[in-house]
Amino acid sequence: MPRFHYNDFRSLEKSPSSPSHLHSRISDLVYSSVTARAKVESINPETGEYRIVLQGTLDVESTPNVNSWSYNC
């Protein structure tokens, strides 16, 4: 399985993204983490729209260039 690196976070926000590509990248992220959890913030049964927040800790021992990464939210 491919490793998820800090610079890969930018690829998660690119729109539009196919569901299969998003599934692949999020799976890589979760499997490359030492902890992970998901929180369902909202769901609209009428429209099917949902909002899910992922939170975790990326495995830094196997992720190179940790100190050279920056991301502004």
Distance bins in CASP14 RR format, pairs under 12 A and 6 or more apart:
PFRMAT RR
TARGET T0000
AUTHOR 0000-0000-0000
RMODE 2
METHOD distances of the structure
MODEL  1
1 24 0 0 0 0 1 0 0 0 0 0 0
1 25 0 0 0 0 0 1 0 0 0 0 0
1 27 1 0 0 1 0 0 0 0 0 0 0
1 28 1 0 0 1 0 0 0 0 0 0 0
1 29 0 0 0 0 0 1 0 0 0 0 0
1 30 0 0 0 0 0 1 0 0 0 0 0
1 31 1 0 1 0 0 0 0 0 0 0 0
1 32 0 0 0 0 1 0 0 0 0 0 0
1 62 0 0 0 0 0 1 0 0 0 0 0
2 8 0 0 0 0 1 0 0 0 0 0 0
2 11 0 0 0 0 0 1 0 0 0 0 0
2 24 0 0 0 0 1 0 0 0 0 0 0
2 25 0 0 0 0 1 0 0 0 0 0 0
2 27 0 0 0 0 1 0 0 0 0 0 0
2 28 1 0 1 0 0 0 0 0 0 0 0
2 29 0 0 0 0 0 1 0 0 0 0 0
2 31 0 0 0 0 1 0 0 0 0 0 0
2 32 0 0 0 0 1 0 0 0 0 0 0
2 62 0 0 0 0 0 1 0 0 0 0 0
3 25 0 0 0 0 0 1 0 0 0 0 0
3 27 0 0 0 0 0 1 0 0 0 0 0
3 28 1 0 0 1 0 0 0 0 0 0 0
3 29 0 0 0 0 1 0 0 0 0 0 0
3 31 0 0 0 0 1 0 0 0 0 0 0
3 32 1 0 1 0 0 0 0 0 0 0 0
3 33 0 0 0 0 0 1 0 0 0 0 0
3 58 0 0 0 0 1 0 0 0 0 0 0
3 59 0 0 0 0 1 0 0 0 0 0 0
3 60 0 0 0 0 0 1 0 0 0 0 0
3 61 0 0 0 0 0 1 0 0 0 0 0
3 62 1 0 0 1 0 0 0 0 0 0 0
3 63 1 0 0 1 0 0 0 0 0 0 0
3 64 0 0 0 0 1 0 0 0 0 0 0
4 10 0 0 0 0 0 1 0 0 0 0 0
4 11 0 0 0 0 1 0 0 0 0 0 0
4 12 0 0 0 0 1 0 0 0 0 0 0
4 24 0 0 0 0 0 1 0 0 0 0 0
4 25 1 0 0 1 0 0 0 0 0 0 0
4 26 0 0 0 0 1 0 0 0 0 0 0
4 27 0 0 0 0 1 0 0 0 0 0 0
4 28 1 0 1 0 0 0 0 0 0 0 0
4 29 1 0 1 0 0 0 0 0 0 0 0
4 30 0 0 0 0 1 0 0 0 0 0 0
4 31 1 0 0 1 0 0 0 0 0 0 0
4 32 1 1 0 0 0 0 0 0 0 0 0
4 33 1 0 0 1 0 0 0 0 0 0 0
4 36 0 0 0 0 0 1 0 0 0 0 0
4 54 0 0 0 0 0 1 0 0 0 0 0
4 56 0 0 0 0 0 1 0 0 0 0 0
4 58 1 0 0 1 0 0 0 0 0 0 0
4 59 0 0 0 0 1 0 0 0 0 0 0
4 60 0 0 0 0 0 1 0 0 0 0 0
4 62 0 0 0 0 1 0 0 0 0 0 0
4 63 1 0 0 1 0 0 0 0 0 0 0
5 11 0 0 0 0 0 1 0 0 0 0 0
5 25 0 0 0 0 0 1 0 0 0 0 0
5 28 0 0 0 0 1 0 0 0 0 0 0
5 29 0 0 0 0 1 0 0 0 0 0 0
5 32 0 0 0 0 1 0 0 0 0 0 0
5 58 0 0 0 0 1 0 0 0 0 0 0
5 59 0 0 0 0 0 1 0 0 0 0 0
5 60 0 0 0 0 0 1 0 0 0 0 0
5 62 0 0 0 0 1 0 0 0 0 0 0
5 63 1 0 1 0 0 0 0 0 0 0 0
5 64 1 0 0 1 0 0 0 0 0 0 0
5 65 1 0 0 1 0 0 0 0 0 0 0
5 66 0 0 0 0 1 0 0 0 0 0 0
5 68 0 0 0 0 0 1 0 0 0 0 0
5 69 0 0 0 0 1 0 0 0 0 0 0
5 71 0 0 0 0 0 1 0 0 0 0 0
6 12 0 0 0 0 0 1 0 0 0 0 0
6 29 0 0 0 0 0 1 0 0 0 0 0
6 32 0 0 0 0 0 1 0 0 0 0 0
6 58 1 0 0 1 0 0 0 0 0 0 0
6 59 0 0 0 0 0 1 0 0 0 0 0
6 60 0 0 0 0 1 0 0 0 0 0 0
6 62 0 0 0 0 0 1 0 0 0 0 0
6 63 1 0 0 1 0 0 0 0 0 0 0
6 64 0 0 0 0 1 0 0 0 0 0 0
6 65 1 0 0 1 0 0 0 0 0 0 0
6 66 1 0 0 1 0 0 0 0 0 0 0
6 67 0 0 0 0 1 0 0 0 0 0 0
6 68 0 0 0 0 1 0 0 0 0 0 0
6 69 1 1 0 0 0 0 0 0 0 0 0
6 70 0 0 0 0 1 0 0 0 0 0 0
6 71 1 0 0 1 0 0 0 0 0 0 0
7 58 0 0 0 0 0 1 0 0 0 0 0
7 63 0 0 0 0 1 0 0 0 0 0 0
7 64 0 0 0 0 0 1 0 0 0 0 0
7 65 1 0 0 1 0 0 0 0 0 0 0
7 66 0 0 0 0 0 1 0 0 0 0 0
7 68 0 0 0 0 1 0 0 0 0 0 0
7 69 1 0 0 1 0 0 0 0 0 0 0
7 70 0 0 0 0 0 1 0 0 0 0 0
7 71 0 0 0 0 1 0 0 0 0 0 0
8 14 0 0 0 0 0 1 0 0 0 0 0
8 21 0 0 0 0 0 1 0 0 0 0 0
8 24 0 0 0 0 0 1 0 0 0 0 0
8 25 1 0 0 1 0 0 0 0 0 0 0
8 26 0 0 0 0 0 1 0 0 0 0 0
8 27 0 0 0 0 0 1 0 0 0 0 0
8 28 1 0 0 1 0 0 0 0 0 0 0
8 29 1 0 0 1 0 0 0 0 0 0 0
8 32 0 0 0 0 1 0 0 0 0 0 0
8 58 0 0 0 0 1 0 0 0 0 0 0
8 63 0 0 0 0 1 0 0 0 0 0 0
8 65 0 0 0 0 0 1 0 0 0 0 0
8 69 0 0 0 0 0 1 0 0 0 0 0
8 71 0 0 0 0 0 1 0 0 0 0 0
9 25 0 0 0 0 1 0 0 0 0 0 0
9 26 0 0 0 0 0 1 0 0 0 0 0
9 28 0 0 0 0 0 1 0 0 0 0 0
9 29 0 0 0 0 1 0 0 0 0 0 0
9 32 0 0 0 0 0 1 0 0 0 0 0
9 54 0 0 0 0 0 1 0 0 0 0 0
9 58 0 0 0 0 1 0 0 0 0 0 0
9 63 0 0 0 0 0 1 0 0 0 0 0
9 69 0 0 0 0 1 0 0 0 0 0 0
9 70 0 0 0 0 0 1 0 0 0 0 0
9 71 1 0 1 0 0 0 0 0 0 0 0
9 72 0 0 0 0 0 1 0 0 0 0 0
9 73 0 0 0 0 1 0 0 0 0 0 0
10 17 0 0 0 0 0 1 0 0 0 0 0
10 25 0 0 0 0 0 1 0 0 0 0 0
10 69 0 0 0 0 0 1 0 0 0 0 0
10 70 0 0 0 0 0 1 0 0 0 0 0
10 71 1 0 0 1 0 0 0 0 0 0 0
10 72 0 0 0 0 0 1 0 0 0 0 0
10 73 0 0 0 0 0 1 0 0 0 0 0
11 17 0 0 0 0 1 0 0 0 0 0 0
11 21 0 0 0 0 1 0 0 0 0 0 0
11 22 0 0 0 0 1 0 0 0 0 0 0
11 24 0 0 0 0 0 1 0 0 0 0 0
11 25 1 0 0 1 0 0 0 0 0 0 0
11 26 0 0 0 0 0 1 0 0 0 0 0
11 28 0 0 0 0 0 1 0 0 0 0 0
11 29 0 0 0 0 0 1 0 0 0 0 0
11 71 0 0 0 0 0 1 0 0 0 0 0
12 21 0 0 0 0 1 0 0 0 0 0 0
12 22 1 0 0 1 0 0 0 0 0 0 0
12 23 0 0 0 0 0 1 0 0 0 0 0
12 24 0 0 0 0 0 1 0 0 0 0 0
12 25 1 0 1 0 0 0 0 0 0 0 0
12 26 1 0 0 1 0 0 0 0 0 0 0
12 27 0 0 0 0 0 1 0 0 0 0 0
12 28 0 0 0 0 0 1 0 0 0 0 0
12 29 1 0 0 1 0 0 0 0 0 0 0
12 54 0 0 0 0 1 0 0 0 0 0 0
12 71 0 0 0 0 0 1 0 0 0 0 0
13 22 0 0 0 0 0 1 0 0 0 0 0
13 25 0 0 0 0 0 1 0 0 0 0 0
13 71 0 0 0 0 0 1 0 0 0 0 0
13 72 0 0 0 0 0 1 0 0 0 0 0
13 73 0 0 0 0 1 0 0 0 0 0 0
14 21 0 0 0 0 1 0 0 0 0 0 0
14 22 0 0 0 0 1 0 0 0 0 0 0
14 25 0 0 0 0 1 0 0 0 0 0 0
15 21 0 0 0 0 0 1 0 0 0 0 0
15 22 0 0 0 0 0 1 0 0 0 0 0
16 22 0 0 0 0 1 0 0 0 0 0 0
17 23 0 0 0 0 1 0 0 0 0 0 0
17 24 0 0 0 0 0 1 0 0 0 0 0
17 25 0 0 0 0 1 0 0 0 0 0 0
17 26 0 0 0 0 0 1 0 0 0 0 0
18 24 0 0 0 0 1 0 0 0 0 0 0
18 25 0 0 0 0 0 1 0 0 0 0 0
19 25 0 0 0 0 0 1 0 0 0 0 0
19 26 0 0 0 0 0 1 0 0 0 0 0
20 26 0 0 0 0 0 1 0 0 0 0 0
20 27 0 0 0 0 0 1 0 0 0 0 0
21 27 0 0 0 0 0 1 0 0 0 0 0
21 28 0 0 0 0 0 1 0 0 0 0 0
22 28 0 0 0 0 0 1 0 0 0 0 0
22 29 0 0 0 0 0 1 0 0 0 0 0
22 52 0 0 0 0 0 1 0 0 0 0 0
22 54 0 0 0 0 0 1 0 0 0 0 0
23 29 0 0 0 0 0 1 0 0 0 0 0
23 30 0 0 0 0 0 1 0 0 0 0 0
24 30 0 0 0 0 0 1 0 0 0 0 0
24 31 0 0 0 0 0 1 0 0 0 0 0
25 31 0 0 0 0 0 1 0 0 0 0 0
25 32 0 0 0 0 0 1 0 0 0 0 0
25 54 0 0 0 0 0 1 0 0 0 0 0
26 32 0 0 0 0 0 1 0 0 0 0 0
26 33 0 0 0 0 0 1 0 0 0 0 0
26 36 0 0 0 0 1 0 0 0 0 0 0
26 38 0 0 0 0 1 0 0 0 0 0 0
26 52 0 0 0 0 1 0 0 0 0 0 0
26 54 1 0 0 1 0 0 0 0 0 0 0
26 56 0 0 0 0 0 1 0 0 0 0 0
27 33 0 0 0 0 0 1 0 0 0 0 0
27 36 0 0 0 0 0 1 0 0 0 0 0
27 54 0 0 0 0 0 1 0 0 0 0 0
28 36 0 0 0 0 0 1 0 0 0 0 0
28 58 0 0 0 0 0 1 0 0 0 0 0
28 59 0 0 0 0 0 1 0 0 0 0 0
28 63 0 0 0 0 0 1 0 0 0 0 0
29 35 0 0 0 0 0 1 0 0 0 0 0
29 36 1 0 0 1 0 0 0 0 0 0 0
29 38 0 0 0 0 0 1 0 0 0 0 0
29 54 1 0 0 1 0 0 0 0 0 0 0
29 55 0 0 0 0 0 1 0 0 0 0 0
29 56 0 0 0 0 1 0 0 0 0 0 0
29 57 0 0 0 0 0 1 0 0 0 0 0
29 58 1 0 0 1 0 0 0 0 0 0 0
29 59 0 0 0 0 0 1 0 0 0 0 0
29 63 0 0 0 0 0 1 0 0 0 0 0
30 36 1 0 1 0 0 0 0 0 0 0 0
30 37 0 0 0 0 1 0 0 0 0 0 0
30 38 0 0 0 0 1 0 0 0 0 0 0
30 54 1 0 0 1 0 0 0 0 0 0 0
30 55 0 0 0 0 0 1 0 0 0 0 0
30 56 0 0 0 0 1 0 0 0 0 0 0
30 57 0 0 0 0 0 1 0 0 0 0 0
30 58 0 0 0 0 0 1 0 0 0 0 0
30 59 0 0 0 0 0 1 0 0 0 0 0
31 58 0 0 0 0 0 1 0 0 0 0 0
31 59 0 0 0 0 1 0 0 0 0 0 0
31 62 0 0 0 0 0 1 0 0 0 0 0
32 56 0 0 0 0 0 1 0 0 0 0 0
32 57 0 0 0 0 0 1 0 0 0 0 0
32 58 1 0 0 1 0 0 0 0 0 0 0
32 59 1 0 1 0 0 0 0 0 0 0 0
32 60 0 0 0 0 0 1 0 0 0 0 0
32 61 0 0 0 0 0 1 0 0 0 0 0
32 62 1 0 0 1 0 0 0 0 0 0 0
32 63 1 0 0 1 0 0 0 0 0 0 0
33 54 0 0 0 0 1 0 0 0 0 0 0
33 55 0 0 0 0 1 0 0 0 0 0 0
33 56 1 0 1 0 0 0 0 0 0 0 0
33 57 1 0 1 0 0 0 0 0 0 0 0
33 58 1 0 1 0 0 0 0 0 0 0 0
33 59 1 0 0 1 0 0 0 0 0 0 0
33 60 0 0 0 0 0 1 0 0 0 0 0
33 61 0 0 0 0 0 1 0 0 0 0 0
33 62 0 0 0 0 0 1 0 0 0 0 0
33 63 0 0 0 0 0 1 0 0 0 0 0
34 56 0 0 0 0 1 0 0 0 0 0 0
34 57 1 0 1 0 0 0 0 0 0 0 0
34 58 1 0 0 1 0 0 0 0 0 0 0
34 59 1 0 1 0 0 0 0 0 0 0 0
34 60 0 0 0 0 1 0 0 0 0 0 0
34 61 0 0 0 0 1 0 0 0 0 0 0
34 62 0 0 0 0 1 0 0 0 0 0 0
34 63 0 0 0 0 0 1 0 0 0 0 0
35 54 0 0 0 0 0 1 0 0 0 0 0
35 55 0 0 0 0 1 0 0 0 0 0 0
35 56 1 0 1 0 0 0 0 0 0 0 0
35 57 1 0 1 0 0 0 0 0 0 0 0
35 58 0 0 0 0 1 0 0 0 0 0 0
35 59 0 0 0 0 1 0 0 0 0 0 0
36 53 0 0 0 0 0 1 0 0 0 0 0
36 54 1 0 0 1 0 0 0 0 0 0 0
36 55 1 0 0 1 0 0 0 0 0 0 0
36 56 1 0 1 0 0 0 0 0 0 0 0
36 57 1 0 0 1 0 0 0 0 0 0 0
36 58 0 0 0 0 1 0 0 0 0 0 0
36 59 0 0 0 0 0 1 0 0 0 0 0
37 52 0 0 0 0 0 1 0 0 0 0 0
37 53 0 0 0 0 1 0 0 0 0 0 0
37 54 1 0 0 1 0 0 0 0 0 0 0
37 55 1 0 1 0 0 0 0 0 0 0 0
37 56 1 0 0 1 0 0 0 0 0 0 0
37 57 0 0 0 0 0 1 0 0 0 0 0
38 50 0 0 0 0 0 1 0 0 0 0 0
38 51 0 0 0 0 0 1 0 0 0 0 0
38 52 1 0 1 0 0 0 0 0 0 0 0
38 53 1 0 0 1 0 0 0 0 0 0 0
38 54 1 0 1 0 0 0 0 0 0 0 0
38 55 1 0 0 1 0 0 0 0 0 0 0
38 56 0 0 0 0 1 0 0 0 0 0 0
39 50 0 0 0 0 0 1 0 0 0 0 0
39 51 0 0 0 0 1 0 0 0 0 0 0
39 52 1 0 0 1 0 0 0 0 0 0 0
39 53 1 0 1 0 0 0 0 0 0 0 0
39 54 0 0 0 0 1 0 0 0 0 0 0
39 55 1 0 0 1 0 0 0 0 0 0 0
39 56 0 0 0 0 0 1 0 0 0 0 0
40 50 1 0 0 1 0 0 0 0 0 0 0
40 51 1 0 0 1 0 0 0 0 0 0 0
40 52 1 0 1 0 0 0 0 0 0 0 0
40 53 0 0 0 0 1 0 0 0 0 0 0
40 54 0 0 0 0 0 1 0 0 0 0 0
41 49 0 0 0 0 0 1 0 0 0 0 0
41 50 0 0 0 0 1 0 0 0 0 0 0
41 51 1 0 1 0 0 0 0 0 0 0 0
41 52 1 0 0 1 0 0 0 0 0 0 0
41 53 1 0 1 0 0 0 0 0 0 0 0
41 54 0 0 0 0 0 1 0 0 0 0 0
41 55 0 0 0 0 0 1 0 0 0 0 0
42 48 0 0 0 0 0 1 0 0 0 0 0
42 49 1 0 0 1 0 0 0 0 0 0 0
42 50 1 0 0 1 0 0 0 0 0 0 0
42 51 1 0 1 0 0 0 0 0 0 0 0
42 52 0 0 0 0 1 0 0 0 0 0 0
42 53 0 0 0 0 0 1 0 0 0 0 0
43 49 1 0 0 1 0 0 0 0 0 0 0
43 50 1 0 1 0 0 0 0 0 0 0 0
43 51 1 0 0 1 0 0 0 0 0 0 0
43 52 0 0 0 0 1 0 0 0 0 0 0
44 50 1 0 0 1 0 0 0 0 0 0 0
44 51 0 0 0 0 1 0 0 0 0 0 0
57 63 0 0 0 0 0 1 0 0 0 0 0
57 66 0 0 0 0 0 1 0 0 0 0 0
58 64 0 0 0 0 0 1 0 0 0 0 0
58 66 0 0 0 0 1 0 0 0 0 0 0
58 69 0 0 0 0 0 1 0 0 0 0 0
58 71 0 0 0 0 0 1 0 0 0 0 0
59 66 0 0 0 0 0 1 0 0 0 0 0
60 66 1 0 1 0 0 0 0 0 0 0 0
60 67 0 0 0 0 1 0 0 0 0 0 0
60 69 0 0 0 0 0 1 0 0 0 0 0
63 69 0 0 0 0 1 0 0 0 0 0 0
END
